[in-house]
Structure formats: structure tokens, C-alpha cells
Amino acid sequence: MNFQAGNLRIYSLAYEEWHDPEYLKAAQDVQRFLTTFLASPEGAFYTSMDADLIEGKHSAAYFKLDDTGRRKLGIPRIDKHVYSRENGWAIEALAVLYAASGDRQYLDQAVRAAQWIIENRKLDGGGFRHDAKDSAGPYLADTLTMGRAFLTIYEVTGDRAWLARAESAAKFINANFAGDQAGFITSKAPTDRSYTPRPEREENIALARFSQSTFALHGKPGLPRHGRTGHAVSSGAHDRENTCQRVGTLLADREFSSDPIHITIVGHKDDPAAQALFHAAAAYPSGYLRLEWWDTREGGFPIRTCNILN
């Protein structure tokens, strides 16, 4: 799921940037694969499909066949575990595809999966289990990816309920995974006697960026602590840091040191003109965008300060 959701998200962003229909088709092809093979009847997503049709036998020839040819031979085994982390990846990617394409079916699919995880994996305080039952944990990655998913749904809908869920996830992380020094640990409790939970670099990079986005949107005390701490890990020197981690570090640094493009739509959420403006803004090609929708019937603006663009 990590590869599928990652590619789905990146092709969607590429389509936003360049409007090349080949990128949109690539994103839609990945979404169709997820729907066909990895979507559960309830709407959540399974974990993976095996790489080989027959266990231990390399299947390069099998995957060179077209869909009909592969189906005649059978389908590789599907791992039907439903994990919060993997669903968070898929939900975020589908929400980005919705923003890029404007096709409501992708948002509906993302929301359906998110609701299933909320109903079946939620912990008290805003966190999430990994599976139906966890022998250890809870794990940082599950709550982090679901928090990112909630934040992305908010960013493409303007629905404050999703922002509140992202904030709850951030608070749960703050309360349960803060390390004694810089960084946030992978698990609240040891997974076995020989392992002590410690910060994992890529998780802390993702957490730093999630924290910054959540605080920028909600601006409430208590949220920036884990953003600053996570950033201390993500920006530190590391001899074995790979290229992807360097990119993540630079993106986190950029987002902590500069303001995003900020667009606010003012209008009722049942007004077609306001809806059209918001969806156009959601597809704005920026890797660092703060988008909000202020319907005055919902009360005051959802953050402390703002610059409003009509």
C-alpha cells in the first residue's frame, strides 16, 4: 500500500502542476487497482497483494500478461488485514486525487475508508490501533498517517470536523510518543524484551510536517511542541541519511521557516459559486498550501489570525 498510495498521490500532484492527462490517467489506474484488489466490502483497504502468483516462484512472466491473461491463471494472495497506517496512506492519496480531478467518487471513497477506521480502530484520546487487536503498541505511525489523512480531507472539503480529528490525533501523539530528548518514539511500549522504542527518522520528518500544518490551521497551544521536537530530529545531521530523507528534511525546514500560500474562500458551503471557487483553489499547484473555507454560519474563523482573500 505504501507504493500504491505514494504513486497515486504523486501522479495526482503532477496532474495539478502540469495538467498532463497522462498523469491523471496514471493516478486513476492506481486508484482502479486499489478498488479492484485491495478494497474491502466495507470500504476500508487491505494491506497488500503478493508479488508472486505461486509463493516462492518469480512471476515476471505473469505480470507481463494483460488483465484477462492474468485472471485466467489466478490472482496473487491478498493480505486482508486492515491496518490504520495503510488506510491513512490510501485515504490521503484519494483525497489528493479528488482535489486534482474534482471527481466526487474519490472523496467518497476516502471518507468511507476513514469512517471505517474511526469506527473500528479508534483509541480513546484521538489515537488509533494498528489492527483489530494489538499485542503491543499503540504505534506512532498509525495515528500519524490517520492524522495526515484527516487533515488532507479537511483541506479538500473545508469541513471542520476533519480538522478537529486531525487536532485530536496530534494531541494523542503529543501525549503518548514524546521522547525524553528530541524526537518521538515509534511505539508507546516495547514490542519485546530486547527492544526499547526510539525515534525513527522518516516518521519524525512526517510528524514535523504534519504538526506544522495542523498548528498553522488551528493555531492552538499545545500543538507545536511535537512539531518543534520532531523538527529537531528531521533537521539534524545524519551520516547515513538517504536521498529521500534529505528531501524530507529540506521540505520540513522550508515549511517551518516560511509561510505557505494562503487562500481563504468566504461564502456559504451550499453556494455553488463558493463551491466552485473552493474546488479551484484545492487544485492549485503548490506543494505548500493553506486553504480554508469560511462559512460565516459556522461561527468565527477556525484559526486565530488570517488574511482573507475574496
N, C-alpha and C positions, 0 to 999 in steps of 0.2 A: 504493500500500500504506500510505503514511503516513496517509491519510484513513481507509481502511477499518479498519486496526488501531487507530487512535485512537478512532474511534467504537465499535468493538467493546469496547474496554477501558472507555470512559466509560459506555456503557449497562450493562455488567456491574456496574460500581461503583454505578451508580444503583439497580440492582435490589437489590444488597446493602443499600443505605441505606434504601430505601422499600418494597421488596417489591411493587412495582407490576408485574404480569405484562406490561404493555405494554413496559416497559424490557427485560425478559428476552426478549420476542419480537423486539424491535429488535436486540438483540445476536445472537440466533440467526439472524436474517435476514442479518446481515452475515457471520456465520460460514458460512452456506449459500452466499452469493455467493463467498466465498473458496474454498470447497471445489469449487464448480461450475466456476469460471472461472480461478482463479489457483493451484490446487494441481497440482503436477507428479505424474506417476505414482509417483515415488519418495517423495513426501510432503513435499518442500520446496515453497516458494512462488515463483511468478513475480513479476515486478516490477510490471506494470500492465496495464490494458486501455485502449485508445484511447478518447477521448471521442466520436469520430465513427465512424460505420459506414463512410463513404467519406471518405478523407483530404481535408481542406480544406472539407468540406461539413458545416455545422452540423446536428446530429442531435437537436434538441429534440423534433421530432415522433416520432422513432424511440423515444425513451425514455419517451414518453407511452403507448406501446403496452404491453400485458401481455406476459408472458414468451413465450407462444405466438406472438403477433404479431411480436415482435422476432426470434424464431428463424426465422420464415418468410423474413424479409428477410436474415438472416445475423447474424454476431457480429462486433463490432469486433475489430481485431487485438490479440492478446495479445503483450506483450513477454516472451519466455520466458527472459530472463536470470535467473539465480538469484543474488541478492546477499545477502551476510551481513547487511547493515544492515536490509534489508526483511524478511528472515526473523526477525531479532531482534524487530522490531516485532510481527509476527504471532504469534510464539511467546509473547511476554509477554502479549499480549491474550487468547490462547486459554487460557493458564494462569489468568488472572483470571476468565474465563468459567467455567472448571471450578470455581474456588473459589465463585463466586456460585451456580452451579446444582447442583453435586455430580454432574454428568453426566460419567462417566469418558471418554466418547469425545473430549471436548475436550482433556483432558490427554493422551490417547494421541496425538492429532493434533499437539499441541505438542511432545511428546517425540520423535515420529518426525521432525519437521522439524529439531529440534535435533540429533538424531543424524546426520542427513544433512549438516548444515553442519559438524559436528565432523569427520566422515569426509572431507569434500570441500573444506573451506575453511580448515582449521586451519593455523596457523603455529607453528613452534617457540616455546615460551615462553608459550603461552596466548593468543596473538592470532589474528586472522582476516584472510584476504584478502577483498577485495570481491567478485571474480568468480573464474572458474576460473584466469585469468591476469590479472595487473595490470601495466600498463605503468608505473605509478607506485605510490606508497603504501609501506607499508600506511597505511590511514586510521583515524583515531581512531574515527569513527562506527561502523565495522563491529565492532570489538572492544567498544566501549561498549554497543551495543544487544544484542549477544550476551551480554555480562556481565549486563546487566539481565534478560535472558530467563532465564539460568541461575539468578539469584537469585530470580526470581519462581517458577520451578518448585520450587526448594528451599522457598520459603515456603508453597507449597500441598501439598507432599508430605512435608517433613521428611527427605528423602533427602540425606545429607551429600555424596554425590558431586557434586551440583549446586552446593552451596556451595563445594566445592573448585574447581570450574570457574570460578565467579564470582571467587574469590580469584585464580586464575591470570590471568584477564582483567585484573583490577585491577593486578596486578604487571606485566603486559605494557605496560599503559598508562603506568604509572609509569616504566618503563624506556625507553620509545620516544617519548613525546609530551610530556614535561615541557619547558616553555618556559624561556628564560633568566630571565624575570621571572614575574609572576603569570599563571596560565592555562596551558592545554595546547593545543598546536597541532593543526591539523586533519590533517596528514599528516607522516610521518617525513621524506619527501624532497619537493623541489619537483615539481610536476606539469609545469611547463615553465620555460623560462629567465626569463620575465618575472614569475614569481610566487614569492614567499617564503612558506612556510607560517606562519600566525599563528593565534592563538586565535580561535575562533568562539563567540559569546556563548551561544547556545542549547545547543551541545554542552557547554560548561563548566558551565552550570546543571545539565544532566542528569548530568554526571560528578560534580559536587559531591554530588548527592543519592544517586547510586549508591555513591560512596565512603563516605558516612556510613552508609548501610545495611549495606554489606559490613563495615565496621570494627565497627559495633555488634554484628553477629552473630558475627564471628570474633575481633575484638579482638587481631589480631596486629600486631607492629611492622612498619612499612614501608607499611602500607595508608593511614594517614591523610594522608600527605604530599600526594598529589594531591587529596584531599578538601579540605584547607585551601587549597591553591593554587587549585583550581577555584572554591572559595567566594570567594576574593578577587576574582575576575572577576565572578562572578554577583551579588555584593552591591555592586559599585562603582556610582557614579553614571554615567549614560549618557543624554545628551540625547535620543537617537533611540530609546530603549528603547520597544518597543511593549507593548501590554497583556499579551500572553501572556508576554513576558519579565519584566514586573513580577511577574506571578503566580508564575512560576518562581523568581524571586529571593526572594519572600516565603516560598515553601514551603521553599526551601533554607535560609533563615535560621531558620525555625521548627524544622527538623529538626536544625540544628546547635546550637540554643540550648535545646532541650527534649528530654526523654526520650519515646520512643514508648510507647503502650500495650503492655505486655509480657505475653504469655501463653505458658506452657510446659505442654505435655501430658506427663505422666510415665506411661509404660506401653509394653508391647511392641507393635511395629508390626503384628503379626499378631493382636492382640487386638481384636475387634470393638468393644468399649466404648471403647478408646483411639482407634480409628479414627473412631468417631462423634464423640467429643469434638474431635479434631483438625479434622475437616471442618466442624464447627460453628464452631470458632474461626477457621478460614480465611475463613469468610463474615462475620466480624464487621465491621460497617460503620465502618471507621476509615481515614482517609487516611494514617495513620502508625502502623503496627502492627508489632511484633516478635513473631513466632510461631515457636516451636521445639517439637520433639518429642524427648523424651529417652527412648530405649530403652536401659536400663542394660546390655543385652547388647552394645551397640556401644562400650562404654567410657565414659570420662568425658564430662562435658558439653562441647558443642562450642565454648564460649566461656570466657573467663577467669572472669567473675563472672556471677551470675544471681540473680533472685528467683523461686523456684519456686512455682507455684500448682497445687494438686492438684484 
